[in-house]
Structures are given as structure tokens and as C-alpha cells.
Amino acid sequence: MGLFSFFTKEIAIDLGTANTIIIYNDKVVLDEPSIVAIERNTGRIIAVGKKAMMMHGKTHENIKTIRPLRDGVIADFQSAEFMIREMIKMIWSKKPLFPPALKMVICIPSGITEVEERAVRDSAEQAGAKDVKLIHEPMAAAIGIGIDVMEPTGNMIIDIGGGTSEIAVIALGGIVNNKSIRIAGDDFNSDIEEYMRKQHNINIGERTSERIKIEVGAAMTEIDNPPEEYAVHGRDMLTGIPKEIKVNYSEIAHCLDKSISKIEAAVLHALEMTPPELSADIFRTGIYLAGGGSMLRGLDKRIHLKTKLPVHVAEDPLRAVARGTGIALKNFDRFTFLIK
């Protein structure tokens, strides 16, 4: 057994719609966009992660970029398998003599179907995993934030990722109730693209809308420490000539309002479905925000105004889920009934 365990590598993967994070030996060894670039004629992988992201929206007809995950689940099985395999290769500094037996813990959205769950498991096995365990994202986020999930205390987690927003109430090491909605970072990007077309007659791509969201994205039209205006470059829809316009945070807050309202409605619905004893706990502990979407300026304040509950944003929210997955992998025996 000792020799076998020497060849076994344990890795935790946060397989996200926007980014994939891999943890090995308690350290983040890889944090790359979840995207691959493929040559159409031969099907050969040209690039994965950041390199493929730089090609996104700039390819010619023989190269296509694919984001294998949509709405938190695998949409393109073969590309997902390629992506996981290539990313695992990236984490070894030198190529091992024998490919190691991999033990993986992968986090999945809580609203995932059995078929979608099977796709994640199969992709990981095809990429070389001998043992695959799955953990739900809100549970991983709670562990990553530092909450003791085994306690008989209710905690509410909102994890806003790229494809899904997960809202869950956790107590005694299990999810008491959860609401998984497919409105998240990608939808914010689409809203920004549409707003730019309608209001400013300018066509922009996915990468530009992501940049706008990071630079001047906000959830409220009035926030403390507002960011400066941001210069956007795109194609004028009337003349077809490239042009520049300036946008401010209140415009972006206005265009994201509808999507954020849907997340708020899901939070209120989850609170309605919570047993009264756990509601009393949540009144004291408040709501915890994790995931890249929680970094949107003023979102915590907006949810606080809607629910009248204290709202805490996780430290390094982008990696909270990955951290929790890594802790679950390390304490495999303690969290056995969390991991499927």
C-alpha cells in the first residue's frame, strides 16, 4: 500500500464555468480560464487556459475556441476532457516517469442533474483519475470561508460564479435547502454587451464586457469610493469603424439591475424555505458571499438592504470554493458524508 500511495497524487479541482483552479499539496498550483483552442481540421489542441483566452474572439476559420462548461455543467464532453488532462499536465514541474494515479475531489453545482454529474465524473476518469469524489459548491465555499459546517448552526452561503449562483443553507454537515439559478457572471457580461449595443450603438466582445464588469461593474447606482470612468473600444454599429466611448459605474449598475434582482428573489425564496430554528441562526450569523460575482461593487450592501441581514464577503472570494475543496480532500475521513 505504501508504494501505491507514493504513486497516488491527490488534487482538488474547482471546475468552474469561467475559471478552473487546481489545488495540490494545500497550494493553488493552477488558476486558468476554462477555455481551449482547437484546430478545426485536425482536432489538435493548440492552447488551454490563458493562452486560449487571448485567442478568444480573435480566431480565423481554422481555429475555434471552446468553453467546455456552460451554466456550471459540462456542455462539450470531449473538450472538457482535453482541458482537464492538459491542465493536470501543467501542474507537474517535470514530467513524471510513470503517470501518477490521481485521486480527485471536484466541486459541482448543487442543482446539477445525475446525467450532468456523470459527465463530470466521466471527464475526470478519462483524464486519468482513478478515484473521483464530488462535493457541492456551496458546501465547499462554506468550508473555504472557514465556517465549521459540522456544527448544529445554520449558515447561509451565496456563491455567485460564472455560470450559476448557488444559494444554500448549511447545518450539521449537510445542505438543508438550496436554490441553484443559472444567472451569474456570464449573464452580467451578456447584459453589458446588450446595453452597449442598445445605448451606445457599439459592438463589443465577451472579453471586453468582462473587463468593463471588473473595472466599473456595480450593483447599485450610488456606492462609496466609485471607480473612474472606463474607456471602451469596439465597433460602431452604424459606420462599422472602431470607436471609443466612456462608461461609468452607474450605467453598468443600471444594466445589471434585472439580473441582480433575480438573484435577490432567489435569496428571498431560499430564506422562505428555511426551517425557523435555522432562520434564527441566520439572523445572528448573517449571509456569506463567495465566488467572483460577489466582488461586484455594492452587491453586499444591496443584499443587506433587501434582507436586513448582515452580509459578509469571503476573503479572496474567487478561490473560496477551491480552498474548501482542498480542505475537504485533506480531511477526507472527517468529511466523508459531504463528498459523493
CORDA-V605013 format. One record per helix or strand of 3 or more residues. SS is the DSSP state (a for helix, b for strand). FROM is the first residue (numbers start at 1). TO is the last residue. Records with the same first field share a line. If there is no record, write none. Layout:
BEGIN
SS = FROM-TO / FROM-TO
END
This chain:
BEGIN
a = 2-7 / 50-55 / 77-91 / 114-126 / 137-145 / 185-200 / 206-216 / 249-272 / 276-285 / 292-295 / 299-307 / 317-330
b = 8-15 / 19-24 / 27-33 / 36-39 / 45-48 / 63-66 / 101-108 / 129-136 / 155-160 / 165-171 / 174-181 / 230-236 / 242-247 / 287-290 / 311-313
END
